[in-house]
Amino acid sequence: MSICISDFIEALQLTNQAKAKFPTSLSDVYARGRRLIVESILNGVTAMRAHVEVDNIVGLECLGVALNLKEEFENRCQVQIAVFAQDPLFESDLAESPGINFTLLSDAARTPGVSAVGSAPYVERTLAQSKQNISSVLQLAQRFGLLVDFHLDYSLDPSTPPLIYHLLDLVHAQEVVPKMITIGHGTRYSLFSATEWVGLQEKVGTLPISFVALPQSDLYMMGRSRDPSRLAPRGTLPVPFIASLGLNIALSVNNIGNAFTPQGAPDPLALCPLGVAIYQDATAEACRTLLVRHLISKHPPRSLLTR
């Protein structure tokens, strides 16, 4: 598979083009989802979080496929379904309330068999909408008793204010805290100083917050340079350091074989040698940390069924 992506926007466009065909090719979606689960099982995976996109392009069609796959493999692999809004919840930069994508996400969240609900707040057109995206998803999770999964702060722009602080403020203010909030990507935090990490650690406190590093996607998409003669800076969550702070952190695969991640395989353990290179640490302690991140995570490794 050969895909050359110039930037994140192009990857989104290609993904939307592919998704437009899903409602009329559900047998193909099922076959590819089944292949992913089978290959994951062959690599020793016994549980996965399957992100199923819900929006005005695919509707709830892919959710039905995911539920059928969950049932087919229930005795061999725990498929935990997370209904997910990758596209904006707001239909324009002037919109004051979420539109059709939020309505569809709400319908998906109340569906039996769904375990988590999530979104990518950074795709919204304004900062205010990104913040409302977060609060809207938290409200859905509280309403239906679901886990939460955000793709958050996916950039390497030091001028971009990290939204995780807004998320934590909202959670601290809630009377009922979700059972678990997972934050995937978080590449913006790779720019944090040690002092900023300690401050974040203190703000997280005892909240059920779990971070997930997704280096296969992060390294491919982040820090792109228009100059092919220069290797631009890249970033992903610093797993060994985060683990040393006592925060819950996992390494995982995602977006297998799509425009965001055309390389890699559904083998989570393959990330361990990759992590040795990324974090430039081959000590026994570092290798042990990378290995157990797959074993003690409070949520399963994630794989995408609809991409």
C-alpha positions in Angstrom: 0.0 0.0 0.0 1.4 3.3 -1.0 -0.1 6.6 0.2 1.6 9.9 0.0 -0.1 12.5 2.3 0.9 16.1 2.1 -0.9 17.1 5.4 -3.6 16.2 7.9 -6.3 17.9 5.9 -5.6 15.8 2.9 -5.7 12.6 5.0 -9.2 13.7 6.3 -10.4 14.3 2.8 -9.2 10.9 1.6 -10.8 9.3 4.6 -14.2 11.0 3.9 -14.0 9.9 0.3 -13.6 6.3 1.4 -16.3 6.6 4.1 -18.8 7.8 1.5 -18.7 4.3 -0.1 -19.3 2.5 3.2 -23.1 2.6 3.3 -23.3 0.8 -0.1 -20.5 -1.7 0.6 -21.2 -2.9 4.1 -20.1 -6.5 3.2 -16.7 -5.1 2.4 -16.6 -3.1 5.7 -17.5 -6.3 7.5 -14.8 -8.3 5.7 -12.1 -5.7 6.5 -13.2 -5.4 10.1 -13.2 -9.2 10.4 -9.7 -9.4 8.9 -8.4 -6.9 11.4 -9.8 -8.8 14.3 -8.5 -12.1 13.0 -5.0 -10.7 12.4 -5.1 -9.1 15.9 -6.0 -12.4 17.5 -3.2 -14.1 15.6 -0.9 -11.5 17.2 -2.1 -12.4 20.7 -4.7 -9.6 21.2 -7.5 -10.7 23.4 -9.2 -7.3 23.8 -9.5 -4.2 21.6 -11.3 -0.9 21.6 -12.9 -0.5 18.2 -13.6 3.1 17.2 -16.6 3.3 15.0 -17.2 6.6 13.3 -20.6 8.1 13.4 -21.5 11.1 11.2 -23.7 12.4 8.4 -21.6 10.5 5.9 -21.9 7.0 7.3 -24.8 7.4 9.7 -25.1 4.4 12.0 -24.3 1.9 9.3 -20.8 1.0 10.5 -22.1 0.6 14.1 -24.3 -2.2 13.0 -21.3 -3.9 11.4 -19.2 -3.5 14.5 -22.0 -4.9 16.8 -22.2 -8.0 14.5 -18.4 -8.4 14.7 -18.4 -8.0 18.4 -21.0 -10.8 18.7 -19.1 -13.1 16.2 -15.8 -12.9 18.2 -17.2 -12.6 21.7 -15.6 -15.9 22.8 -12.2 -15.1 21.3 -11.7 -11.4 21.7 -13.4 -8.7 23.7 -14.4 -6.1 21.2 -15.2 -2.9 23.1 -17.1 -0.5 20.8 -16.4 3.2 21.1 -18.8 5.3 19.0 -16.7 8.2 17.7 -17.2 11.6 16.0 -14.1 12.3 13.9 -15.9 15.1 12.1 -17.0 18.4 13.7 -20.1 18.4 15.8 -20.8 22.0 14.7 -21.8 22.6 11.1 -20.3 26.1 10.8 -18.0 28.5 12.7 -21.1 30.5 13.5 -23.1 27.6 15.0 -23.9 28.0 18.6 -25.1 24.4 19.2 -24.0 21.0 17.8 -25.8 19.8 14.7 -26.6 16.5 13.0 -23.3 14.8 13.8 -24.1 15.2 17.5 -27.6 13.9 17.1 -26.2 10.8 15.4 -23.6 10.4 18.1 -26.3 10.6 20.7 -28.3 7.9 18.9 -25.2 5.7 18.7 -24.4 6.3 22.4 -27.7 4.9 23.6 -27.3 1.7 21.5 -27.0 -1.5 23.5 -23.5 -3.0 23.1 -21.7 0.3 23.0 -19.1 0.8 25.8 -17.6 4.3 25.1 -18.3 7.5 23.3 -15.7 10.0 22.0 -14.7 12.7 19.6 -11.8 14.7 18.2 -12.4 18.2 19.5 -9.4 19.7 17.5 -11.4 19.3 14.2 -13.9 22.1 15.3 -13.5 25.4 13.6 -13.2 27.6 16.7 -11.7 27.1 20.2 -15.1 27.7 21.8 -16.6 24.9 19.7 -13.8 22.6 20.6 -14.5 23.2 24.3 -18.2 22.7 23.8 -17.4 19.5 21.9 -15.7 18.2 25.0 -18.5 19.1 27.4 -21.1 17.7 25.0 -19.4 14.3 24.9 -18.9 14.2 28.7 -22.6 14.9 29.1 -23.4 12.0 26.7 -21.1 9.7 28.7 -22.7 10.6 31.9 -26.2 10.2 30.5 -25.7 6.7 29.2 -23.0 5.5 31.7 -20.3 5.2 29.1 -16.5 5.4 29.1 -15.0 8.4 27.3 -12.4 8.5 24.6 -11.0 11.8 23.2 -8.4 12.3 20.5 -7.0 15.5 22.0 -4.4 18.1 21.4 -3.2 16.5 18.2 -0.6 19.1 17.1 3.0 20.2 17.6 2.1 23.9 17.6 3.5 25.5 20.8 1.1 28.5 20.3 -1.9 26.2 20.6 -3.4 26.1 24.1 -3.7 22.4 25.3 -7.4 21.5 25.7 -6.7 18.9 28.4 -6.8 21.7 31.0 -10.3 22.5 30.0 -11.3 18.9 30.1 -9.9 18.4 33.6 -11.7 21.6 34.8 -15.0 20.2 33.5 -14.4 16.8 35.1 -13.4 18.3 38.5 -16.7 20.3 38.3 -18.9 17.3 37.6 -20.8 15.6 40.3 -20.5 12.3 38.6 -17.1 11.5 37.1 -16.9 9.1 34.1 -15.5 5.6 34.9 -12.6 6.3 32.6 -11.5 9.0 30.2 -8.9 8.0 27.6 -6.8 10.6 25.8 -5.3 9.4 22.6 -2.5 11.1 20.6 -1.8 14.2 22.8 1.2 15.0 20.7 1.1 18.6 22.0 2.2 17.3 25.4 5.5 16.2 23.9 6.4 19.9 24.0 5.8 20.0 27.8 8.7 20.7 30.1 9.2 18.5 33.2 7.6 21.2 35.3 4.5 21.3 33.1 4.2 17.5 33.3 4.4 17.7 37.1 1.7 20.4 37.0 -0.5 18.2 34.8 0.1 15.2 37.1 -1.1 17.2 40.1 -4.2 18.4 38.2 -5.1 14.9 37.1 -4.7 13.7 40.7 -6.9 10.7 41.3 -9.2 11.3 38.3 -9.6 8.2 36.1 -7.5 9.6 33.2 -5.6 7.3 30.9 -3.2 8.4 28.2 -2.5 6.4 25.0 0.5 7.0 22.8 -0.2 6.1 19.2 3.3 6.5 17.6 2.5 4.9 14.3 0.0 7.6 13.5 1.8 10.4 15.4 5.2 10.0 13.7 3.6 9.7 10.2 1.3 12.7 10.5 2.9 15.2 12.9 5.7 17.7 12.1 5.5 17.6 8.3 8.0 19.7 6.4 7.6 21.0 2.8 11.3 20.7 2.4 12.2 17.0 1.6 15.9 17.7 2.4 15.0 18.3 6.1 13.6 15.8 8.6 11.1 17.9 10.5 10.6 17.4 14.3 8.1 14.7 15.3 6.3 14.0 18.5 4.4 11.4 20.4 3.7 10.9 24.1 6.8 10.2 26.2 5.7 6.9 27.5 8.6 6.0 29.9 8.5 9.5 31.5 4.7 9.5 31.9 4.9 6.1 33.5 7.5 7.4 35.9 5.1 10.0 37.1 2.6 7.4 38.0 0.1 8.4 35.3 -1.8 5.7 33.5 -0.2 5.4 30.0 -0.4 2.8 27.2 1.2 2.2 23.9 -1.2 1.1 21.1 -1.7 0.6 17.4 -4.5 2.5 15.5 -5.7 3.5 12.1 -4.2 0.4 10.5 -3.6 0.8 6.8 -5.3 4.1 6.1 -4.4 7.6 5.1 -3.3 8.5 8.6 -1.2 5.4 9.1 -0.3 3.5 6.0 2.5 1.6 7.7 2.5 -0.8 10.7 0.7 -4.0 11.6 -2.0 -4.9 14.2 0.7 -6.3 16.6 0.9 -4.2 19.7 4.2 -5.8 20.8 5.8 -4.5 17.6 5.6 -1.1 19.2 8.2 -2.0 21.9 11.2 -2.0 19.6 9.9 1.1 17.9 9.6 2.7 21.3 13.3 1.9 22.0 14.2 4.0 19.0 11.7 6.8 19.7 12.6 7.2 23.4 16.3 6.4 22.8 16.4 4.1 25.7 17.3 0.4 25.6 17.8 -0.2 29.3 16.1 -3.1 30.9 13.9 -0.8 32.9 12.7 1.1 29.7 12.1 -2.1 27.8 10.1 -3.5 30.7 8.1 -0.3 30.9 7.3 -0.4 27.2 6.2 -4.1 27.5 3.9 -3.7 30.5 2.2 -0.7 29.0 0.3 -3.3 26.9 -0.5 -5.4 30.0 -1.6 -3.0 32.7 -3.5 -0.4 30.7 -7.0 0.2 32.1 -8.5 -0.1 28.7 -7.9 -2.5 25.8 -5.5 -1.8 22.8 -7.5 0.1 20.1 -8.0 -0.7 16.5 -10.4 1.0 14.0 -13.1 -1.0 12.3 -14.4 1.7 10.0 -11.1 3.0 8.6 
